Amino acid sequence: MPQLNPSPWFLILVFSWLIFLTVIPPKVVAYSFPNDPTSQSTEKPQTEPWNWPWH
């Protein structure tokens, strides 16, 4: 059975992982998010209690 011979398939596996590890990480690291989060102030907004009649 030729599929049990790991000789060609192991090299294919190694080279494919080598390509994946050299091509994909720079693309992922270079990705920039379009909406960078902005820092918000630490002050709490002034809130007022609700004065609803509950009867």
C-alpha distances in whole Angstrom, upper triangle without the diagonal:
4,6,6,8,11,13,14,14,16,18,18,19,22,23,24,25,28,29,29,31,33,34,35,37,40,40,40,43,45,45,48,50,52,54,55,57,60,62,65,68,68,72,71,73,76,75,78,78,78,81,81,83,81,83
4,5,5,9,10,10,10,13,15,15,16,19,20,20,22,24,25,26,28,30,31,32,34,37,37,37,40,42,42,46,47,50,52,53,55,58,60,63,66,67,70,70,71,74,74,77,77,77,80,80,82,80,83
4,5,7,10,10,9,11,14,13,14,17,18,18,20,22,23,24,26,28,29,29,31,34,34,34,37,39,39,43,44,47,49,49,51,55,57,59,63,63,66,66,67,71,70,73,73,73,77,76,78,77,79
4,6,9,10,9,11,14,14,15,17,19,19,21,23,24,25,26,29,30,30,32,35,35,35,38,40,41,44,45,48,50,51,52,56,57,60,63,63,67,67,68,71,71,74,74,74,78,77,79,77,80
4,6,8,8,9,12,13,13,15,17,18,20,21,23,24,25,27,29,29,31,34,35,35,37,39,40,44,45,48,50,51,53,56,58,60,64,64,67,67,69,72,72,75,75,76,79,79,81,79,82
4,6,5,6,8,10,10,12,14,15,16,18,20,21,22,24,25,26,28,31,31,32,34,36,37,40,42,45,47,47,49,53,54,57,60,60,64,64,66,69,69,72,72,73,76,76,79,77,80
4,6,6,7,9,10,11,13,15,16,17,19,20,22,23,25,26,28,30,31,32,34,36,37,41,43,45,48,48,50,53,55,58,61,62,65,65,67,71,71,74,74,75,78,78,81,79,82
4,6,6,6,9,10,11,12,15,15,17,18,20,21,23,24,26,28,29,30,32,34,35,39,41,43,46,46,48,52,54,57,60,61,64,64,66,69,69,73,73,74,77,77,80,78,81
4,5,5,6,9,10,10,12,14,15,16,18,20,21,22,24,27,27,28,30,32,33,36,38,41,43,43,46,49,51,54,57,58,61,61,63,66,66,69,70,70,74,73,76,74,77
4,5,5,6,9,10,11,12,14,15,16,18,20,21,23,25,26,27,28,31,32,35,37,40,42,42,44,48,49,52,55,56,59,60,61,65,65,68,69,69,73,73,75,74,77
4,5,5,6,8,10,10,12,14,15,16,18,20,21,24,25,26,27,29,31,34,36,39,42,42,44,47,49,52,55,56,59,60,62,65,66,69,69,70,74,74,77,75,78
4,6,5,6,9,10,11,12,14,15,16,18,20,22,23,24,26,28,29,32,34,37,40,40,42,46,47,50,54,55,58,58,60,63,64,67,67,68,72,71,74,73,76
4,6,5,6,9,10,11,12,14,15,16,18,21,21,22,24,26,27,31,32,35,38,38,40,43,45,48,51,52,55,56,57,61,61,64,65,65,69,69,71,70,73
4,6,5,6,9,10,10,12,14,15,17,19,20,21,23,25,26,30,32,35,37,37,39,43,44,47,50,51,55,55,57,60,61,64,65,66,69,69,72,71,74
4,5,5,6,9,10,11,12,14,16,18,19,20,22,23,25,29,31,34,36,36,39,42,44,47,50,51,55,55,57,61,61,64,65,66,70,70,73,72,75
4,5,5,6,9,10,11,12,14,16,17,18,20,22,23,26,28,31,34,34,36,40,42,45,48,49,52,53,54,58,58,61,62,63,67,67,69,68,72
4,5,5,6,8,10,10,12,15,16,16,18,20,21,25,27,30,32,32,34,38,39,42,46,46,50,50,52,55,56,59,60,61,64,64,67,66,70
4,5,5,6,9,10,11,13,15,16,17,19,21,25,27,30,32,32,35,38,39,43,46,47,50,51,53,56,57,60,61,62,66,66,69,68,72
4,5,5,6,8,10,12,13,14,16,17,19,23,25,28,31,31,33,36,38,42,45,46,50,50,52,55,56,59,61,61,65,65,68,67,71
4,6,5,6,8,10,11,12,14,16,17,20,22,25,28,28,30,34,36,39,42,43,47,47,49,52,53,56,57,58,62,62,65,64,67
4,6,6,6,9,11,11,12,15,16,20,22,25,28,27,29,33,34,37,41,42,45,46,47,51,52,55,56,57,61,61,65,64,67
4,6,6,7,10,11,12,13,16,19,22,25,28,27,30,33,34,38,41,42,46,47,48,52,53,56,58,59,63,63,66,65,69
4,6,6,7,9,11,12,13,17,20,22,25,25,28,31,33,37,40,41,45,46,47,51,52,55,56,57,61,61,64,64,67
4,6,5,6,9,10,11,15,17,20,23,23,25,28,31,34,37,38,42,43,44,48,48,52,53,54,57,58,61,60,64
4,5,5,6,8,10,13,16,19,21,21,23,26,28,32,35,36,39,40,42,46,46,50,51,52,56,57,60,59,63
4,5,5,6,9,12,15,18,21,20,23,26,28,31,34,36,39,40,42,46,47,50,52,53,57,57,61,60,64
4,6,5,6,10,13,15,18,18,21,24,27,30,33,35,38,39,41,44,45,49,50,51,55,55,59,58,62
4,5,5,9,11,14,17,16,19,22,24,28,31,32,36,37,38,41,42,46,47,48,52,52,56,55,59
4,5,8,11,14,16,15,18,21,23,26,29,31,34,35,37,41,42,45,47,48,52,52,56,56,59
4,6,10,12,15,14,18,20,23,26,29,31,34,36,37,41,42,45,47,48,52,53,56,56,60
4,7,9,12,12,15,18,21,24,28,29,33,34,34,38,39,43,44,45,49,50,53,53,56
4,6,9,9,12,15,18,21,24,26,29,31,31,35,36,40,42,43,46,47,50,51,54
4,6,6,9,12,15,18,22,24,27,28,28,32,33,36,38,39,43,43,47,47,50
4,6,10,12,16,18,22,24,27,27,28,31,32,35,37,38,42,42,46,46,49
4,6,9,12,15,18,21,23,24,24,27,28,32,34,34,38,39,42,43,46
4,6,10,12,16,18,21,22,23,26,28,31,33,35,38,39,43,43,47
4,7,9,13,15,18,19,19,23,24,28,30,31,35,36,40,40,44
4,6,10,12,15,16,17,21,23,26,29,30,34,35,39,40,43
4,7,9,12,14,15,19,21,25,27,29,33,34,38,39,43
4,6,9,10,11,15,17,21,24,26,29,31,35,35,39
4,5,8,10,13,16,19,22,25,28,30,34,35,39
4,6,9,12,15,19,21,24,27,30,33,34,38
4,6,9,12,15,18,21,24,27,30,31,35
4,6,9,12,15,18,21,23,27,28,31
4,6,10,13,15,18,21,25,26,29
4,7,10,13,16,19,22,24,27
4,7,9,12,15,19,20,24
4,7,9,12,15,17,21
4,6,9,12,14,17
4,6,9,11,14
4,7,9,12
4,6,9
4,6
4
